[in-house]
Amino acid sequence: MAIGWRGVFPAVTTQLRADLSIDLADTQRVVDDLIRDGVTGVIALGTVGENNSLEYDEKVSVLSAIVEVVAGRVPVLTGVSEYDTRRAVRYAQAAEKIGADGLMLLPPMVYVPQPHELVAHFKGVANNTALPIMLYNNPPAYRTVIDKAVLAELVDTPNIVCVKESAPDTRRFTDFRNHFGDRYVLFAGLDDVALEGLYLGAQGWVSGLTNAFPKESVELVRAFERGDHAKALEIYRWFMPLLHLDAEHDLVQSIKLAEEVMGRGSERVLPPRLPLIGERRAEVIAMVEKAAATRPTIEVAKAA
């Protein structure tokens, strides 16, 4: 299906059984619940989906299950997070065959590329698939920067259409808009600067904490889009303590724990990650419970 490139695209979790095998049925349930709560699209196998902890065959199985349950109701993008271009192309082509609607393409893992190598990696994937591509910029996590010079080299690659901006420096939204006009769709990718991103030109939000509070996330963006800035700000301020979790090292464990507290999923994660313990676990649980007890009044989000 065509990707509208607008609204809330949660980076969905991969659900696990007690023995840490992949629970495809529960992963499908989690995704179906999010769609029923009004999200605009889903990102399979991003960081929150534990992409780099999965084997190739597991990734194919998870993506196939998600595409199946979504059944065309919203667009499905999948993270492409690999060590090298060869592996990235292999997975991108598999995703296209499975029926994904687009790719969220990350820089190569482990090796930190020079700018010309980063351009070659992105072109290497883009030239081997017809799917539209969202590039994922997250310098704190991946130690490389998708800057204006890199994007300038990709202007003539037609299926690179979107940039998910997860740098904490919100000036980049304006700089990209000033430099490239509407050549690249911009998405906010860091939860605790999402509203700032929308004000500065982002058309959508790739979100982690939406997994725990989807209706509030959807209403935040809808309120912004309809010009109800007071409501958008009210939700954002209520949400902010949890949104900060998305910028922490343990974001996957925190988001999955928030899901569990809210009765939406399991906190189980794949090693080397382990569930939160001690004071950190108690802190996150208290934050989620407080948010649940003080939820803002919102309009009912209609299923897509």
C-alpha positions in Angstrom: 0.0 0.0 0.0 1.0 3.6 -0.4 2.6 5.1 2.7 1.0 8.3 3.8 4.1 9.4 5.7 2.0 11.1 8.4 0.8 10.3 12.0 2.1 7.9 14.6 4.2 4.8 13.6 5.1 2.9 16.7 8.3 0.9 16.6 6.6 -2.3 17.8 7.9 -4.9 20.2 8.8 -8.5 19.4 7.1 -10.7 22.0 8.8 -13.6 23.6 7.8 -16.8 25.4 9.2 -17.7 28.8 11.9 -19.7 27.2 12.8 -16.6 25.1 11.6 -18.1 21.8 9.7 -15.8 19.5 6.0 -15.6 20.2 4.6 -14.8 16.8 0.9 -15.0 17.9 1.4 -12.6 20.8 3.4 -10.3 18.5 0.5 -10.2 16.2 -1.9 -9.5 19.1 0.2 -6.5 20.2 0.3 -5.1 16.7 -3.4 -5.6 16.2 -4.2 -3.9 19.4 -2.1 -0.9 18.3 -4.0 -0.6 15.0 -7.3 -0.8 16.8 -6.1 2.1 19.0 -5.6 4.2 15.9 -1.9 4.2 15.0 -1.2 5.3 11.4 1.5 2.7 10.6 3.9 0.3 12.3 7.7 -0.2 12.3 8.6 -3.9 12.6 12.0 -4.8 13.9 13.4 -1.5 14.9 15.5 -1.1 18.0 12.5 -1.7 20.2 11.8 -4.8 18.1 15.2 -6.1 19.1 16.3 -6.4 15.5 20.0 -7.0 16.1 19.3 -9.8 18.7 17.4 -11.9 16.1 18.7 -14.3 13.5 17.9 -13.7 9.8 15.2 -16.4 9.8 13.6 -15.0 12.9 13.4 -11.6 11.4 11.7 -13.0 8.3 9.2 -14.9 10.5 8.4 -11.9 12.7 8.0 -9.6 9.7 5.8 -12.1 7.9 3.6 -12.5 11.0 3.2 -8.7 11.3 2.4 -8.2 7.6 -0.2 -11.0 7.9 -2.0 -9.5 10.9 -1.9 -5.9 9.6 -3.5 -7.1 6.4 -3.2 -3.8 4.6 -4.9 -1.7 7.3 -1.9 0.5 7.8 1.6 0.7 6.2 4.3 -1.7 7.5 7.9 -0.6 7.5 10.7 -2.8 8.7 14.0 -1.9 10.2 17.1 -2.8 8.1 19.9 -2.9 10.7 22.8 -5.0 9.5 26.5 -5.2 9.8 27.2 -4.8 6.1 25.6 -3.8 2.8 25.3 -7.4 1.6 23.3 -8.5 4.5 21.2 -5.3 4.4 20.3 -5.9 0.7 19.4 -9.6 1.4 17.0 -8.6 4.2 15.6 -5.6 2.2 14.8 -7.9 -0.7 13.2 -10.5 1.6 11.1 -7.8 3.2 9.9 -6.7 -0.3 8.8 -10.3 -1.1 7.1 -10.7 2.2 5.0 -7.6 1.5 6.4 -4.8 3.6 5.4 -1.4 2.4 8.7 0.3 3.1 12.1 0.1 4.9 13.6 2.0 7.8 17.3 1.9 6.8 20.0 2.3 9.5 23.7 2.9 9.1 25.8 -0.3 9.2 26.2 -1.7 12.7 29.6 -1.8 14.5 31.7 -0.3 11.8 31.4 3.5 11.8 31.5 4.5 8.1 33.0 7.6 6.6 30.4 9.8 4.8 31.2 8.4 1.4 30.9 4.9 2.8 27.5 5.8 4.4 26.2 7.1 1.1 27.4 3.9 -0.7 25.6 1.8 1.9 22.4 3.6 1.5 22.6 3.6 -2.3 23.6 -0.1 -2.2 20.3 -1.0 -0.5 18.1 1.5 -2.4 19.3 0.4 -5.8 18.4 -3.2 -5.0 14.8 -2.7 -3.9 11.7 -0.8 -5.2 10.5 -0.1 -1.7 10.4 3.5 -0.3 13.0 4.1 2.3 13.1 6.1 5.5 16.7 6.8 6.7 17.3 6.6 10.4 19.6 9.2 11.9 20.6 8.6 15.5 24.1 9.8 16.2 24.2 9.1 19.9 23.3 5.4 19.3 25.2 4.7 16.0 28.1 7.2 16.1 27.5 8.4 12.6 25.6 11.4 11.3 23.3 11.7 8.3 24.0 15.3 7.6 23.2 17.7 4.8 26.2 16.5 2.8 25.1 12.9 3.0 21.5 13.8 2.0 22.8 15.9 -0.9 24.4 12.8 -2.3 21.2 10.9 -2.1 18.8 13.5 -3.7 18.8 11.6 -7.0 18.0 8.2 -5.4 14.2 8.3 -5.8 13.1 5.7 -3.3 15.0 7.4 -0.4 12.1 9.6 0.6 12.1 10.1 4.3 14.4 10.9 7.2 13.7 9.8 10.8 15.5 12.4 12.8 16.5 11.1 16.3 19.2 13.5 17.1 18.3 15.6 20.1 19.3 18.8 18.2 15.9 20.0 16.9 17.6 22.6 14.7 18.2 19.9 12.2 14.5 19.9 11.2 14.7 23.5 10.1 18.1 23.1 8.5 16.9 20.2 6.4 13.7 22.0 5.4 15.6 25.1 4.4 18.2 23.2 2.4 16.1 20.5 0.7 12.6 22.0 0.7 10.1 19.1 0.5 12.5 16.6 -1.1 12.7 14.5 2.1 9.7 13.8 4.3 10.8 14.4 7.9 9.7 12.2 10.9 10.4 12.8 14.6 12.2 9.8 15.9 13.1 10.7 19.5 10.1 10.6 21.8 11.0 13.5 24.1 11.4 16.0 21.2 8.4 14.7 19.2 6.2 17.8 19.5 9.1 20.1 18.8 9.7 18.1 15.6 6.1 18.4 14.5 6.2 22.2 15.0 9.4 22.3 12.9 8.2 20.4 10.0 8.0 16.7 10.8 5.0 15.0 9.3 5.0 12.0 11.6 6.4 10.4 14.6 8.2 7.0 15.0 7.6 6.3 18.6 8.6 3.9 21.3 6.3 4.8 24.2 3.2 4.6 21.9 3.5 0.8 22.7 2.3 1.5 26.2 0.0 4.5 25.6 -1.2 4.4 22.0 -4.4 6.4 22.3 -2.7 9.3 24.0 0.1 9.3 21.3 -2.4 9.3 18.5 -4.4 12.1 20.1 -1.3 14.2 20.6 -0.5 14.2 16.9 -4.2 14.6 16.0 -4.5 17.6 18.3 -1.5 19.2 16.7 -2.8 18.6 13.2 -6.2 20.1 13.9 -4.6 23.2 15.6 -5.6 22.3 19.1 -2.2 23.2 20.5 -3.3 23.5 24.1 -4.5 19.9 24.0 -1.3 18.7 22.3 0.8 20.5 24.9 -1.3 19.1 27.8 -0.7 15.5 26.5 2.9 16.1 25.9 3.6 17.5 29.3 1.8 14.6 30.9 3.7 12.1 28.8 7.1 13.6 29.1 8.5 11.7 32.1 7.9 8.5 30.1 9.0 9.9 26.8 12.4 10.5 28.3 12.8 6.7 28.6 13.2 6.6 24.8 16.5 8.4 25.0 18.0 6.1 27.7 20.4 3.2 27.1 17.8 0.8 28.5 14.9 2.0 26.3 14.0 -1.5 25.1 13.6 -2.9 28.6 11.8 0.2 29.8 9.3 0.2 27.0 8.6 -3.5 27.3 8.1 -3.1 31.0 5.7 -0.2 30.4 3.8 -2.5 28.0 3.6 -5.2 30.7 2.4 -2.8 33.4 -0.3 -1.6 31.0 -1.4 -5.1 30.2 -0.3 -4.9 26.5 2.7 -7.1 26.3 5.6 -8.9 28.1 8.7 -7.3 29.5 10.8 -10.3 28.3 13.9 -9.3 26.3 16.6 -11.2 24.5 20.1 -11.3 26.0 22.4 -9.6 26.4 19.6 -7.3 27.5 17.9 -8.4 30.7 14.7 -7.2 32.3 15.1 -4.2 34.6 15.9 -4.8 38.2 16.1 -3.0 41.5 15.6 0.7 41.8 15.5 1.3 38.1 12.6 -1.3 37.7 10.7 0.3 40.6 11.3 3.8 39.1 9.9 2.8 35.7 6.9 1.0 37.2 6.0 4.0 39.4 6.3 6.3 36.4 4.0 4.2 34.3 1.5 3.7 37.1 1.4 7.5 37.7 0.9 8.2 34.0 -2.0 5.6 33.9 -3.6 7.2 37.0 -3.4 10.8 35.6 -4.2 10.2 31.9 -5.6 13.3 30.1 -9.0 13.3 28.7 -8.9 12.6 25.0 -11.1 12.1 22.1 -11.7 8.5 21.3 -9.2 7.4 18.6 -10.9 5.6 15.8 -9.3 2.4 14.4 -7.6 2.9 11.1 
